[in-house]
Amino acid sequence: NRSIEAHSHIMWICFWFYLMAASAYASQVEPDCPKDDPNSVPSPGSIWSNKHYKIRDISQYNLQPAPYVVDALKMLKRDGYVSGNELILDAGCGQGRNTLYVLQQGFSALPVDASKNALELTRTLLQDNGFAVNSIEIVQAELQDLSQIADESVNVIVCVTVLTHVLDADVVLQEFRRVLKPDGIVITDIATV
């Protein structure tokens, strides 16, 4: 018997735990803001654009979807939670590897990232794989503010290796709850120290 709480907005499908040394990560990230101003805030997507998406050649990136996203979507289809035509938001889509997989499985995709560079890579990857990018909504936004996305409009959210890096995960989760349909599902991972 499968049971889902009727009023639950979020069902966490899987958590992928791995260890990350916080000091090692912190030493690699240099926000795009003046070092002499401790109150300054990096511009949207600047950390990821400057550190991770400088390479413009899409072939230089890992283009395989996250294995647990593949497994979770197969399980959801098998068990009847999704049929294949649902809207899946790829939160923090990066270069678009999970967006591509979602589209290849027949779902509608909504890639979202704060980094303009990442979204350019996503467009390139989708075009290179035969998808008409002009028919796919691609949103540049911080996950703390998904105001461009309507309430209760998304069936599934895929969020891979992102929640550890946001400024306020509680705000992001509130936004996820807002945009998810009442029986919506979140597929994510959490890095622990």
KEVOMI-791499 format. One record per residue: x, y, z of N, C-alpha, C in turn. Coordinates in steps of 0.001 Angstrom, whole numbers, padded with zeros to 6 digits, always signed. Each point is the difference from the previous one (the first is absolute). Last residue first. Example, Ala and Ser with C-alpha at 12.3 -4.5 7.8 and 13.67 -1.06 7.14 Angstrom:
<pts>
+012850-002250+007080+000820+001190+000060-000770+001090+000730+000290-005720-000070-000890+001190+000000+000900+001200+000000
</pts>
This chain:
<pts>
+028080+018280+006732+001395+000194+000387+000328-000951+001109-003709-000279-004275+000209+000195+001433+001483+000135+000279-003915+000506-004266+001386-000242+000384+000136+000267+001485-004341-001493-003179+000484+000888+001049+001448-000391+000290-004069-000505-004194+001072-000570+000796+000446+001044+001006-004828-001167-003116+001144+000840+000342+001075-000809+000698-005289+000339-002286+001125-000946-000069+001242+000834+000231-005605+000630+000921+001333+000584-000100+001006-001140-000015-005663+000748-001122+001110-000827+000477+001308+000748-000211-005879+000956+000372+001307+000126-000626+001089-000770+000707-005053+000840+000454+000595-001329+000106+001396-000032-000608-002428+004152+000083-000219-000618+001318+000593-001395+000157+002449+003206-003426-001411-000370+000111-000181-000725+001326+004058+003520-000488-000430-001390-000193-001509-000141+000068+002389+004145+000858-000154-000289-001428-000465-001427-000283+000710+001558+004559-000931+000901-000669-000234-000404-001455+003242-002292+002648-001366-000321+000442-001030+000843-000762+004532+000991-000689-000340-001299-000592-001438-000370+000341+001709+003780+002074-000284+000264-001409-000361-001300-000726+001404-000381+004414-001312+000674-000034-000404+000317-001435+004284-001723+000688-001007-001051+000198-001413+000584+000036+003620+003018-000255-000080-000789-001237-001085-001064+000136+001001+002475+003814-000718+000838-000969-000167-000760-001315+002579-002076+003308-001401+000077+000427-000838+000811-000986+004755-000303-000524-000726-001183-000483-001469+000031+000411+003754+003836-000784-001025-000318+000994-000872-001138-000520+003943+001361-002399+000171+000825+001191-000991-000360+001096+001849-003679-003623-000873+001175+000036+000185+000757+001309+002161-004270-001311+000667+001231-000417-000877+001242+000046-001313-004645+000961+001147+000273+000870+000595+001374-000269-003498-001791-002744-000480+000510+001289+001128+000326+000967+000749-002059-004443-000251+001434+000031-000320+000499+001407+000630-004556-002529+001206+000626+000553-000126+001517+000040-004008-001808-002360+001198-000833+000156+001193+000838+000457-005588-000247-000678+000944+000981+000554+001270-000748+000398-005226-000327-002553+001292-000674+000080+000992+001054+000449-005651-000488+000215+001202+000838+000015+001205-000911+000134-005509-000444-001777+001207-000572+000607+001097+001055-000042-004407+001203-001389-000275-001332+000535+001163-000562+000802-001797+005296-000944+001048-000968-000303-000342-001345+000655-002484+004196+000563+000058-000226-001450+000946-001125-000411-001552+002752+004300-000549-001336-000275-000027-000338-001485+001091+004972+000518-000322-000893+001118-000565-001318-000528+003188+002786-003330-001316+000073+000639-000134-000996+001154+004543+002530-001816-000706-001278-000174-001283+000042+000818+003277+003486+000039-000349-000121-001418-000828-001259-000280+001933+001021+004327-001233+000747-000259-000421-000027-001470+003552-002105+003140-000540-000616-001214-001298+000693-000419+004296+000527+003518-001051+000842-000577-000433-000575-001349+003364-002055+002644-000701+000666+001094-001156+000860-000509+003096-002209-002917-001036-000909+000493-000767+000581+001183+002100+002967-004019+000494-000626+001221-001124-000892+000530+000205+001076-005274-000490+000431+001316+000770-000694+001097-001160-000022-005617+001142+000417+000808-000549+000566+001305-002197-003617-003745-000142+001092+000964+001313+000277+000715-002613-002304-004633+001247-000091+000757+000059+001235+000882-003717-002936-003333+000223+001131+000903+001258-000273+000814-001134-001875-004978+000223-000408+001392+000239+001253+000840-000474-000039-004794-001272-000503+000515+000106-000462+001456+003739+001644-002591-000974+001091+000056-001372-000463+000493+003642-003081-000737+000165+000786+001224-001029+001124+000101+000014-004839-002410-000246+001384-000400-000011+000875+001252+002722-004793-000748-001162+000634+000622-000094+001464-000431+003563-003435-001108-001193+000049-000825-001243+000611+000616+004745-000449+001613-000714-001272+000086-001382+000055-000641+002908+003790+000278+000874-001040-000562-000679-001369-000002-002201+003651+002116+000037+000170-001462+000814-001100-000667-000020+000091+004693-001322-000375-000507-000049+000122-001524+003938+001417+002181-000177-001444+000152-001334-000455-000585+000865+004651+000151+000872-000678-000967-000205-001508+000049-002233+002604+003236-000562+000235-001349+000806-000750-001062+001717-000031+004356-001220-000806-000090-000624+000136-001383+003638+002758+000995+000435-001388-000209-001204-000929-000131-000873+004422+001124+000491-000043-001384+000474-001409-000344-001247+000817+004412-001176-000086-000860+000376+000022-001482+003393+000574+003245-000551-001356+000087-001189-000159-000936+001873+004291+000419+000894-000906-000721-000532-001431+000003-002221+003265+002577-000259+000210-001428+000861-000947-000832-001591-000866+005147+001139+000316-000848-000404+000117-001469-002930-001343+003591+000340+001407+000209+001091+000450-000964-003780-003902-000985+001314+000189+000594+000239+001493+000155-003812-004096-001887+000170+001255+000744+001416+000034+000571-003552-002906-003779+001313+000202+000603+000105+001387+000639-003978-003435-001443+000133+001412+000314+001359+000188+000680-002868-003979-003269+001056+000439+000915-000020+001510+000157-003241-004668-001443+000266+001405-000265+001013+000457+001045-000172-005214-001637-000560+000987+000917+000184+001398-000581+001726-004184-001916-001334+000419-000405-000688+000978+000928+004608-001956-000061-000966-000946+000544-001443+000404-000292+003726+002744-001247+000140-001256-000738-000989-001061+000485+000286+004132+002317-000620+000174-001319+000057-001292-000812+002216+000010+004144-001440+000172+000227-000737+000119-001342+004720-000031-000075-000550-001323+000299-001520+000065+000170+002291+004088-000574+000032-000803-001224-000621-001368+000242+000574+002742+003717-001058+000527-000868-000074-000817-001285+003533-000857+002909-001240-000612+000477-001208+000503-000782+004266+001806-001092+000029-001459-000196-001276-000683+000475+001623+004923-000166-001209-000546-000589-000072-001505-000148+003248+003377+002106+000165-000120-001444-001140-000747-000671-001288+001925+004608+001386-000065-000463+000070-000069-001506-003933+000199+003219+000207-000959-001095+001439-000097-000479-003094+001746+003890+001455+000054-000023+000511-000930-001094-004532-001313+000649+000421+001121+000843+001521+000016+000135-003913-001948-003325+001382-000348+000308+000610+001202+000712-005271-001844-000824+000883+001146+000186+001378-000521+000372-004361-002278-002685+001068-000208+000974+000908+001218-000003-005254-001749-001693+001001+001063-000035+000999-000228+001132-002964-004028-002602+000026+001010+001063+001094+001041-000230-001318-004221-002458-000302+001304-000595+000004+001126+001033+000785-004768+000908+000949+000390-001040-000298+001346-000617-002012-002446+003893-000284-000755-001224+000943+000360-001140-000018-000252+005820+000096+000864-001170-000239-000858-001237-000634-002054+004055-000042+001365+000544+000105+001035-001115+000152-005072-000209-001167+000771-000389-000105+001398+000578+003510-003673+000171-001008-000057+001055-001202+000906-000250+003702-000212-003092-000398-001384+000266-001152-000077+000979+002023+004210-000817-000780-000469-001155-000557-001395+000271+002885+001751+003206-001242+000768+000001-000903-000410-001164+004338-001879+000260-000863-000509+001062-001352+000714+000006+003287+001569-002980-000448-001350-000403-000967-000568+001031+002063+004055+001065-001015+000185-001039-000519-001342-000524+003516-000081+003175-001231+000525+000602-001100+000174-001052+004370-001362-001417-000682-001043+000785-001335+000484+000555+002714+003149-002266-000435-001047-000932-000815-001047+000750+002054+003183+002598-001114+000620-000730-000573-001015-000984+003857-001173+002369-001192-000117+000840-001206+000706-000614+004288+000159-002248-000571-001353+000051-001266-000102+000854+001484+004419-002724+000298-000554+001319-000675-001366+000110+001227+001508-004930-000898+000413+001082+000426-000628+001326+003524+001224-003901-000856-001106+000427-000927+000488+001111+003612+002502-002173-001327+000159-000573-000936-001150+000337+004751+002829+001520-000669-001285+000203-001441+000165-000468+003643+003238-002265-000752-000231+001234-000514-001433+000073+002330+002153-003760+000943-000077+001115-000687-000318+001336-002226+000848-004272+000552-001359+000061+000990-000176+001148-002071+004249-001164-000880-000883+000768+000584-001406+000136+002471+004796-000566-000154-001231-000780-000772-001021+000827+001392+004301+001689-001161+000138-000890-000265-001262-000815+002271+001410+005017+000276-000763-001218-001252+000027-000869-000183+001926+004261+000825+000830-000864+000270-000697-001332-002656-001215+004257-000526+000025-001358+000758+000948-000911+000910-000855+004842-000359-001286-000585-000393+000040-001471+001467+003822+002926+000768-001163+000430-000260-001251-000827-002215+004334-000734+001434+000246+000050+000825-001233+000322-004802-000135-000109+000477+000424-001319+001520+000123-000003-002137-000958+004079-000006-001149-000904+000490+000393-001379-000348+003413+003199+000914-001020+000517+000090-001149-000996-003108+003475-000897+001390+000354-000258+000974-001064+000486-005099+000380+000164+000694-000948-000855+001480+000237-000178-002642+004065+001833-000638-001290-000266+000810-000854-000970+002753+003438+002943-001083+000147-000969-000570-001381-000325+002209+000936+004842+000361-000292-001392-001194+000210-000925+000613+002861+004480-000587-001263-000407+000392-000266-001446+001928+003105+004558-000392-000087-001407-000495-001412-000303+001862+001639+004232-001457+000009-000144-000463-000125-001446+004664+000334+001497-000572-001259+000492-001517-000075-000149+004068+002633-002575-001357+000290+000458-000673-001293+000451+004402+000236-001947+000070+000924+001125-001393+000362+000532+000760-002827-003869+000457-000694+001206+000014+000919+001216-003345+000293-004443+001217+000559+000600+000376-000698+001301-002589-002851-003628-000315+001230+000723+001280+000505+000656-001482-004517-002231+000246+001118-000896-000446+001293+000684+001743-004716+002537-001132+000746-000541+000448+001177-000851+002405-004681+000981+000294+001411+000196-001133+000797-000608+001404-005378+001523-001037+000920-000437+000387+001423+000337+002599-003888+001229-000096+000012-001458-000963+001061-000511+000788-000989+004695+001220+000570-000561-000052+000088-001518-003558-002004+002446+000037+001441+000244+001241+000637-000617-000457-004714-000127-000957+000656-000887+000107+001524+000148+002578-002573+002889+000503-000160-001363-000919+000701-000987-001324-000195+004518+001104+000940-000189+000573-000091-001409-003409-003005+001303-000503+001363-000129+001140+000992-000241-000280-005193-001395+000695+000814+001000-000399+001452-000212-002905-004458-001084+000696+001111-000647+000665+000813+001103-002805-005070-001025+000765+000892+000857+000698+001068-000821-004857-002624-000914+001422-000118-000229+000705+001022+000879-005232-002257-001290+000906+000570+000977+001443-000221-000424-005195+000295-002074+001307-000549-000331+001002+000669+000926-005553-000990-000190+001058+000878+000481+001316-000707-000272-005424-000263-002000+001265-000589+000414+000942+001080+000494-004777+000668-000739+000227-001297-000607+001305-000610+000478-003618+003549+002157+001416-000098-000308+000258-001411-000488-004429+003127-000132+000437-001337+000378+001464-000101-000412-003870+004134+000876+001328-000425-000412+000247-001418+000481-004081+002233+000801+000400+000687-001222+001322-000524-000522-004208-002170+003106+001430+000258-000089+000346+000641-001332-004320-001701+001706+000252+001436+000008+001482+000350-000083-001644-004590+000001-000837+000746-000940+000363+001480-000078+003359-004110+001038-000835+000890+000769-000744+000931-000934+001465-004827-001547+000520+001372-000013-000956+000836+000828+001289-005546-001125-000819+001006+000660+000715+001336-000043-000270-005396-002147+000722+001261+000052-000925+001021+000636+000460-005591+000227-000842+001192+000000+000880+001246+000000
</pts>
